[in-house]
Amino acid sequence: MTVYTPRRAARVLLVDASDRVLLFQGSDPARPGHRYWFTPGGGLDPGESPADGAARELAEETGLRLAPAELGAPVWSETVEFPFDGVWYRQDQQFYLVRVTGWEVDTAGFNDVERASVHGHRWWPVAELAASAERYYPPDLPGRLGAVLTGGGAC
């Protein structure tokens, strides 16, 4: 029986003027060959609201500083289960959409775990991500993001 550690998180869909989404490439320290792409964001601090956590994580991971109110309402929420560094998590997470004209990513705010497990970043066109054989999370990201960007509303 798998024992899950509960976790709350906030993630950001950072999308530029060309409708490309910023993703980081990372790996699990317990499974270094398991590479994947993921959105900026992460775990919430105790008592932290999802919007506050999303704004904090965005600043730490990309250098983009926004007030939590500038994020608007989440575009979708989900619960996921995953292992990381030998621990299984059950994570409730909310996604926020942030549009920028462009952005030069600054990862100087990465913590030690991020410096060790994040290997790069890339701006992905949604169609290219959907057609890619690369692993990304969440696995339905292209469809959900496409719906949000075309006015399909929150997922």
ABEGO torsion letter per residue (X at the ends): XBBBBBBBBBBBBBBBAAGBBBBBBBBBAABAABBBBBBBEEBBBBGBBAAAAAAAAAAAAAGBBBBAAAAEBBABBBBBBBBBGGBBBBBBBBBBBBBBABBBBBAAABBAAAAAABAEBBBBBAAAAAABABBBOBAAAAAAAAAAAAGAEBX
